[in-house]
């Protein structure tokens, strides 16, 4: 069982792991060993997530979820498959924790009067600088 956050657990049976050859530099080892690990979680068909949790994950991680509702995380940072597997699972847990965090409502604020006046004065100064640079009608180069 993988602990996602408070009271939310994900059984490892719901994750599927695939290994492939990692790209980039690394010498001859790169050409022989499958060290890149891809972790997939079928969010839509997950039995351990509630309907609301699935909706939040699919909405907030929509760039990482394919059209079938499968969340995919890849790790190829480390030289061994075991380390990349652990890193991919950790990243998956981080993504799910972030997606399941409740949004904090935005507090409406009002800019102080002095800041508003300074902004308007700066705009006025900038406008007058540009007006002095403008060509006078009838003047030619």
C-alpha positions in Angstrom: 0.0 0.0 0.0 1.2 3.4 -0.9 0.3 6.2 1.5 -0.9 9.2 -0.6 -2.1 11.5 2.1 -4.3 11.5 5.2 -6.3 8.3 5.0 -5.8 7.8 1.3 -4.0 4.7 0.3 -3.2 3.3 -3.1 -2.6 -0.4 -3.5 0.5 -1.2 -5.7 -1.7 -3.6 -7.8 -3.3 -0.5 -9.3 0.0 0.7 -10.6 1.6 -0.7 -13.7 5.3 -0.4 -14.3 7.2 -0.6 -17.6 10.9 -0.2 -18.2 12.6 1.1 -21.4 15.9 2.3 -22.5 16.9 5.7 -21.1 18.0 8.5 -23.5 20.9 10.9 -23.2 24.5 10.3 -22.3 25.6 7.4 -20.2 28.1 5.3 -22.2 27.6 1.7 -23.2 25.3 1.0 -20.3 22.6 3.1 -21.9 22.5 0.9 -24.9 22.1 -2.4 -23.0 20.0 -1.8 -19.9 16.3 -0.7 -19.5 16.6 1.8 -16.7 13.8 4.3 -17.5 10.7 3.5 -15.6 7.1 4.5 -16.5 4.4 4.3 -13.9 0.8 4.2 -15.0 -2.3 4.7 -12.8 -5.7 4.1 -14.3 -7.5 6.9 -12.4 -10.9 6.3 -13.9 -11.0 2.6 -13.0 -9.3 3.0 -9.6 -11.1 1.2 -6.8 -9.3 3.0 -4.0 -10.2 6.6 -5.1 -13.6 8.2 -4.5 -15.6 9.8 -7.4 -14.7 13.3 -6.1 -11.0 12.4 -5.8 -11.0 11.0 -9.4 -12.6 14.2 -10.6 -10.0 16.4 -8.9 -7.1 14.3 -10.2 -8.4 14.2 -13.8 -9.1 18.0 -13.7 -5.9 19.2 -12.1 -3.6 16.8 -13.8 -5.3 16.9 -17.2 -1.9 17.6 -19.0 -0.5 14.3 -17.6 -3.6 12.1 -18.1 -4.5 10.6 -21.4 -7.9 10.4 -22.9 -8.5 7.0 -21.3 -7.9 8.4 -17.8 -4.5 6.9 -17.3 -2.0 9.1 -15.4 1.6 8.5 -16.5 4.9 9.4 -14.7 8.3 8.7 -16.1 11.7 8.7 -14.3 15.1 8.3 -15.9 17.2 10.3 -13.6 19.0 7.4 -11.9 21.3 4.7 -13.3 19.3 1.8 -12.0 15.8 0.6 -12.6 15.1 0.2 -8.9 16.0 3.8 -8.1 14.0 5.1 -11.1 11.0 3.0 -9.9 11.2 4.6 -6.4 11.6 8.1 -7.9 8.6 7.6 -10.2 6.4 6.4 -7.4 7.5 9.3 -5.2 6.7 11.7 -8.0 3.3 10.1 -8.5 2.6 10.5 -4.8 3.6 14.2 -4.9 1.4 14.8 -7.9 -1.6 13.1 -6.3 -1.1 14.9 -3.0 -1.0 18.3 -4.8 -4.1 17.4 -6.9 -6.1 16.4 -3.8 -5.2 19.4 -1.7 -8.3 21.7 -1.3 -8.0 25.0 -2.9 -7.7 27.9 -0.5 -10.2 30.6 -1.4 -8.7 33.9 -2.6 -9.0 36.8 -0.2 -10.0 39.9 -2.0 -7.6 42.7 -1.3 -7.6 46.4 -2.1 -4.4 48.2 -3.1 -3.5 51.0 -0.8 -4.5 54.5 -2.0 -0.8 55.6 -2.1 0.2 52.8 -4.4 -2.7 53.6 -6.8 -1.6 57.3 -6.8 2.0 56.4 -7.5 1.0 54.1 -10.3 -1.1 56.8 -11.9 1.7 59.4 -11.5 4.2 57.0 -13.1 1.9 56.6 -16.0 1.5 60.3 -16.4 5.3 60.8 -16.3 5.9 58.1 -18.9 3.2 59.7 -21.1 4.8 63.1 -20.9 8.2 61.7 -21.7 6.8 60.1 -24.8 4.9 63.3 -25.8 8.2 65.3 -25.7 9.8 62.7 -28.1 7.0 63.0 -30.6 7.7 64.8 -33.9 6.2 68.2 -34.2 3.9 68.5 -37.2 5.6 70.2 -40.2 9.0 69.1 -39.0 10.9 66.8 -41.4 14.2 64.9 -41.2 
